[in-house]
């Protein structure tokens, strides 16, 4: 099974690179998107499967503390450092400055790593501030998901499952918010800081607890069918969005004009376009669902 996990991880990384390269003149050897990040962390999560919640929780703590120490101990840029040359922003001063955009170890690691791959121009910085090493704290997010999944699949009473999800979610939310509020670790999504990992993980667990209570405990399931359809084919949905979303939007404009998307005002045009494309993708997934066609890696 380990061999298959490694195989699947490699495929996920390469799929992410392929999707990110669409529309460009060269292969985009960067590793910051969601699909690739999942691939980078996949084997590590597999190794923690069925290891017990104590070991898994210890792994989460070790990852987040270690990653925080890396940033906290890394020297700040020297005076006169031009943040604009790396699409950076000097938003914070003092201790928080260790997490300023593109002025931290994850950025410098990408400058070293990504220039080892063939590219037309040297890699200078990710304009959005996203980095390869984001997969390390994101790995903690994946482990929290593993823990929640094993809890729900286990044989504990429903009330205990619900209680554990609620307490775990509140604990993560409280610790993450405290780290951000005290300035020890600002919550920044683009670099997946440990505080953001805990805040987002806590919110996800609380949401999961609510859904578990509604769907599994009360048995009210029918309303979840649209999500089930896409959830059975996440790879297919992801690939379609990356490859065909713009083509779908252009086709809708060509045949129905722009009035369809501006009827609520121009400010709602992007929303209506995305909803229309999402509806088409869902219908394709539904067609695949009805015919039991599921893409797997």
C-alpha positions as CSV (number, residue, x, y, z in Angstrom):
1,X,0.0,0.0,0.0
2,X,2.9,2.4,0.6
3,X,4.0,2.0,-3.0
4,X,0.6,2.9,-4.2
5,X,0.5,5.9,-1.9
6,X,3.9,7.1,-3.3
7,X,2.6,6.5,-6.9
8,X,-0.6,8.5,-6.1
9,X,1.4,11.3,-4.6
10,X,3.6,11.6,-7.6
11,X,0.6,11.7,-9.9
12,X,-1.0,14.4,-7.9
13,X,2.1,16.6,-8.0
14,X,2.5,16.1,-11.8
15,X,-1.2,16.7,-12.3
16,X,-0.9,20.0,-10.5
17,X,2.1,21.0,-12.6
18,X,0.2,20.1,-15.8
19,X,-2.9,22.1,-14.9
20,X,-0.8,25.1,-13.8
21,X,1.1,25.0,-17.2
22,X,-2.0,25.3,-19.3
23,X,-1.9,28.5,-21.4
24,X,1.8,29.1,-20.8
25,X,4.8,28.7,-23.1
26,X,6.7,26.3,-20.8
27,X,6.1,23.8,-18.1
28,X,5.3,25.7,-14.9
29,X,7.6,24.0,-12.4
30,X,6.0,25.4,-9.2
31,X,4.4,23.5,-6.4
32,X,2.1,25.9,-4.5
33,X,-1.4,25.0,-5.8
34,X,-3.8,22.8,-3.9
35,X,-3.5,19.6,-6.0
36,X,0.3,19.7,-5.8
37,X,0.3,20.5,-2.1
38,X,-1.9,17.5,-1.4
39,X,0.5,15.3,-3.4
40,X,3.5,16.6,-1.4
41,X,1.9,15.7,1.9
42,X,0.1,12.6,0.9
43,X,2.7,10.0,1.8
44,X,3.3,11.5,5.2
45,X,-0.5,11.4,6.0
46,X,-0.6,7.8,4.8
47,X,2.1,6.9,7.3
48,X,0.0,8.3,10.1
49,X,-3.1,6.4,9.1
50,X,-4.4,4.2,12.0
51,X,-1.6,5.3,14.3
52,X,-3.9,6.6,17.0
53,X,-5.0,10.1,17.8
54,X,-2.2,10.7,20.3
55,X,0.5,10.1,17.8
56,X,-1.4,12.1,15.1
57,X,-1.9,15.0,17.5
58,X,1.8,14.9,18.5
59,X,2.7,15.1,14.8
60,X,0.4,18.1,14.3
61,X,2.1,19.9,17.3
62,X,5.6,19.0,16.1
63,X,4.9,20.3,12.5
64,X,3.4,23.6,13.6
65,X,5.9,24.3,16.4
66,X,8.8,23.4,14.1
67,X,7.5,25.5,11.2
68,X,6.9,28.4,13.5
69,X,10.5,28.2,14.9
70,X,11.9,28.2,11.3
71,X,10.2,31.5,10.6
72,X,10.8,33.0,14.0
73,X,14.5,32.2,14.0
74,X,15.1,33.3,10.4
75,X,17.0,36.6,10.2
76,X,15.0,39.6,9.0
77,X,16.0,41.3,5.7
78,X,18.7,43.9,6.1
79,X,17.8,47.6,6.2
80,X,17.2,48.9,2.7
81,X,15.8,45.6,1.4
82,X,13.5,46.4,-1.6
83,X,10.3,44.4,-1.0
84,X,8.9,45.6,-4.3
85,X,11.5,43.6,-6.3
86,X,9.9,40.4,-5.1
87,X,6.3,41.5,-5.1
88,X,6.6,41.9,-1.4
89,X,4.9,44.1,1.2
90,X,6.5,45.4,4.4
91,X,3.2,45.3,6.3
92,X,4.5,44.4,9.7
93,X,7.2,45.5,12.1
94,X,8.8,43.9,15.1
95,X,8.4,40.2,15.6
96,X,5.5,40.0,13.1
97,X,7.9,41.0,10.4
98,X,9.2,37.5,10.2
99,X,6.0,36.7,8.3
100,X,6.1,39.6,5.8
101,X,5.3,38.7,2.2
102,X,8.2,37.1,0.3
103,X,10.7,38.0,3.1
104,X,10.9,34.7,4.9
105,X,12.6,31.2,4.6
106,X,9.8,29.7,2.4
107,X,10.3,32.4,-0.2
108,X,14.1,31.9,-0.2
109,X,13.7,28.2,-0.5
110,X,11.6,28.6,-3.6
111,X,14.3,30.9,-5.1
112,X,16.7,28.1,-4.6
113,X,14.5,25.1,-5.6
114,X,12.5,26.5,-8.5
115,X,15.6,27.8,-10.4
116,X,16.8,24.2,-10.4
117,X,14.1,23.4,-13.0
118,X,14.3,24.5,-16.7
119,X,12.6,27.8,-17.2
120,X,12.7,30.7,-19.7
121,X,13.3,33.3,-17.0
122,X,14.8,32.9,-13.5
123,X,12.2,32.5,-10.7
124,X,12.3,35.7,-8.6
125,X,9.1,35.4,-6.5
126,X,5.5,34.2,-6.4
127,X,3.5,37.4,-7.0
128,X,0.7,36.1,-4.7
129,X,3.2,35.1,-2.0
130,X,2.4,31.4,-2.1
131,X,5.3,28.9,-1.5
132,X,6.2,25.3,-1.9
133,X,6.9,24.8,1.8
134,X,3.2,25.7,2.5
135,X,2.7,21.9,2.2
136,X,4.4,21.5,5.6
137,X,1.8,23.3,7.7
138,X,-0.9,22.2,5.3
139,X,0.2,18.7,6.2
140,X,-1.0,19.5,9.7
141,X,-4.4,20.4,8.2
142,X,-4.5,17.1,6.4
143,X,-3.7,15.2,9.6
144,X,-6.5,17.1,11.4
145,X,-8.8,15.9,8.6
146,X,-7.4,12.3,9.0
147,X,-8.2,12.5,12.8
148,X,-11.7,13.7,12.1
149,X,-12.3,11.0,9.5
150,X,-11.1,8.2,11.7
151,X,-13.2,9.5,14.6
152,X,-16.4,9.5,12.4
153,X,-15.6,6.1,11.0
154,X,-14.9,4.6,14.4
155,X,-17.4,2.9,16.8
156,X,-17.8,5.6,19.4
157,X,-21.4,6.7,20.2
158,X,-22.7,9.6,18.0
159,X,-22.9,11.9,21.0
160,X,-19.2,11.4,21.8
161,X,-18.2,11.9,18.2
162,X,-20.1,15.2,18.1
163,X,-18.6,16.3,21.4
164,X,-15.0,15.5,20.4
165,X,-15.5,17.4,17.1
166,X,-16.9,20.4,18.9
167,X,-14.2,20.5,21.6
168,X,-11.4,19.9,19.1
169,X,-12.7,22.7,16.8
170,X,-13.1,25.2,19.6
171,X,-9.6,24.3,21.0
172,X,-8.0,24.8,17.6
173,X,-9.9,28.1,17.0
174,X,-9.0,29.4,20.5
175,X,-5.3,28.6,20.2
176,X,-5.0,29.9,16.7
177,X,-6.8,33.2,17.5
178,X,-4.6,33.7,20.6
179,X,-1.4,33.2,18.6
180,X,-2.6,35.8,16.1
181,X,-3.9,38.3,18.7
182,X,-0.7,38.2,20.8
183,X,1.5,38.7,17.7
184,X,3.4,35.4,18.3
185,X,2.2,34.1,14.9
186,X,0.0,36.2,12.6
187,X,-2.7,34.4,10.7
188,X,-1.8,34.5,7.0
189,X,-3.5,32.2,4.5
190,X,-1.0,32.7,1.6
191,X,1.8,31.1,3.6
192,X,-0.4,28.9,5.7
193,X,1.0,30.0,9.1
194,X,0.5,27.8,12.1
195,X,-2.1,30.1,13.5
196,X,-4.1,30.1,10.2
197,X,-3.8,26.3,10.2
198,X,-5.4,26.1,13.6
199,X,-8.1,28.7,12.9
200,X,-9.1,27.2,9.6
201,X,-8.9,23.7,11.0
202,X,-11.1,24.7,14.0
203,X,-13.7,26.2,11.7
204,X,-13.7,23.1,9.5
205,X,-14.2,20.8,12.5
206,X,-17.0,22.9,13.8
207,X,-18.6,22.9,10.4
208,X,-18.1,19.2,10.2
209,X,-19.7,18.7,13.6
210,X,-22.8,20.6,12.5
211,X,-23.1,18.6,9.2
212,X,-22.5,15.4,11.2
213,X,-25.4,16.3,13.5
214,X,-27.7,17.2,10.7
215,X,-26.8,14.4,8.2
216,X,-25.7,11.4,10.3
217,X,-27.4,11.9,13.6
218,X,-30.8,13.2,12.4
219,X,-30.7,11.3,9.1
220,X,-31.6,14.4,7.0
221,X,-29.5,13.5,3.9
222,X,-31.4,14.2,0.7
223,X,-30.3,17.9,0.6
224,X,-26.7,16.9,0.3
225,X,-27.1,15.1,-3.0
226,X,-25.5,18.0,-5.1
227,X,-22.4,17.8,-3.0
228,X,-22.3,14.0,-3.1
229,X,-22.3,14.2,-6.9
230,X,-19.2,16.4,-7.1
231,X,-17.6,14.6,-4.1
232,X,-17.6,11.3,-6.0
233,X,-15.6,12.9,-8.8
234,X,-13.3,15.6,-7.3
235,X,-10.5,15.0,-9.8
236,X,-12.8,15.3,-12.8
237,X,-14.3,18.5,-11.4
238,X,-10.9,20.0,-10.7
239,X,-9.5,19.2,-14.2
240,X,-12.6,20.5,-15.9
241,X,-12.5,23.8,-14.0
242,X,-8.8,24.3,-14.8
243,X,-9.0,23.3,-18.5
244,X,-12.5,24.4,-19.6
245,X,-13.8,27.1,-17.3
246,X,-12.8,30.0,-19.5
247,X,-14.0,28.2,-22.7
248,X,-17.4,27.5,-21.0
249,X,-17.8,31.1,-20.0
250,X,-16.8,32.3,-23.5
251,X,-19.3,29.9,-25.1
252,X,-22.1,31.1,-22.8
253,X,-21.3,34.7,-23.8
254,X,-21.2,33.8,-27.4
255,X,-24.7,32.1,-27.5
256,X,-26.6,34.0,-24.8
257,X,-24.9,37.4,-24.8
258,X,-23.8,39.4,-21.8
259,X,-27.3,40.4,-20.7
260,X,-27.7,37.0,-19.0
261,X,-24.8,37.9,-16.7
262,X,-25.4,41.6,-16.2
263,X,-29.2,41.4,-15.4
264,X,-28.4,42.0,-11.7
265,X,-25.9,44.7,-12.5
266,X,-22.3,44.6,-13.7
267,X,-20.9,44.0,-10.2
268,X,-22.7,40.6,-10.2
269,X,-21.3,39.5,-13.6
270,X,-18.3,37.5,-12.3
271,X,-20.6,35.7,-9.7
272,X,-23.2,34.7,-12.3
273,X,-20.5,33.6,-14.8
274,X,-18.9,31.4,-12.1
275,X,-22.3,30.0,-11.1
276,X,-23.1,29.2,-14.7
277,X,-19.8,27.4,-15.2
278,X,-20.2,25.6,-11.9
279,X,-23.6,24.4,-13.0
280,X,-22.2,23.0,-16.2
281,X,-19.4,21.2,-14.4
282,X,-22.0,19.8,-11.9
283,X,-24.2,18.5,-14.8
284,X,-21.2,16.7,-16.3
285,X,-20.4,15.2,-12.9
286,X,-24.0,14.2,-12.5
287,X,-23.9,12.5,-15.9
288,X,-20.8,10.6,-14.8
289,X,-22.4,9.8,-11.5
290,X,-25.5,8.2,-13.2
291,X,-23.2,6.1,-15.3
292,X,-20.9,5.1,-12.4
293,X,-17.9,6.8,-14.1
294,X,-15.4,7.8,-11.4
295,X,-11.9,9.1,-12.1
296,X,-9.3,7.8,-9.6
297,X,-5.6,8.1,-9.3
